[in-house]
């Protein structure tokens, strides 16, 4: 593959993210796992907000994508509501359950 081809493929996936053309597979406190075109998995680091949005190399990202500031804001618009819903729902429940388990383990009053 030539460098131009690789850059074109990276741009294709970045545009899919900017346009909201992806499915969310899984959330965590730090990473959102998404799928593009039903075959290409990406892990996006979201823990530090839109300024630090990037593909997370420690996970199963199909390829590394680097976003400029404008692209980060555009992608973040597509992630903001699902991420807020997750933080206010599942993540809150997970943290509450972990707190309750720790409280019981340490024999602390409720």
N, C-alpha and C positions, 0 to 999 in steps of 0.2 A: 504494500500500500504506500502511496505517496503521502507526503505531509498534507498536501491540499485535500486529498480524499479524507484523511482523518479529521481535519478541521471542518470539512463539510458535514461529516457524520456527527461531530460534536455539536455543530450549529443546528442540525436537524433536531437533536434531542433537547437542546436548550430552547428552541422554539416551541416544541411540544410542551415543555414545562411552563413557558411564558403564556401559552394559549390555554393552559389548563387541560390539556389533552393527555391525561394520565389517570390511573386508578391508585388509590391509597390502599396498600396491603395491610400495613401495621404501623402503629404508633409506639413510641417509647418517650420517655421524658426528654431524650436528647436527639433522637433520630426518627425521621419518617421514612418508611419503606414504600416505594412506589413502583408501579409497572407502567411502561410505555409500550404501546402496540402489542400488548398481551404477552410479550416475550422478553422484554429488556428491563431488568431490575436495577433500581438505583436506591441508594440510601442517602438521604439528605440530612446534614447536620443542621438542626434548627434550635438548639438549646440556647444560643446567644442572640437570637433575633435575626432580622433580615440582614444586618450588617455583616454577619459571619456565615451567611448561608453558603453552603458548598456541598459537593458530594463527599461522602464520608468514606475515606479509603480503607478504614478498618473493617468495613462491612462488605456486603455483596453488591457493590456498584458495578454495573456493566462497563462503565468507563468514567474517567475523571472529567468533570465539567467545571470550568472556571467562569464565573459570572462577573460582569462589570456591575457597577452600582445601580444603574438603571435596570439591568436584567434582574438583579437581586430583588429590587422592589416589585417588579412585575410578577416574578415567581411567587414572592411572599404574599401578594394579594390572593393568589389561589390556595395558599396554605393557611392563611390567617384564621379563617372561620373553623375549618376542621380541626386545627391545632387548639384553638380556644375551646371548642366543644370537648375535645379529648381532655384537656387540662381541667375543665370544670366538671367532667363526668368521670371517666374511667381512672384517670390519674389521681383525682381527689379520693376516689373510693379505694384505690390501691394504697395510697399513703395513710388513709384512715385505718385500713385493715392492718397495715404494718405497725402503726402506732398502738393499736389495741393489742396486738401480739406482744410487742415490746413491754407495754404496760403490765400485762399479765405475767410475762416472764420475770419482770423485776418486782412483782408483787406490789405495784403502786396502786393507790386508791383511784377509783374512777372519777 
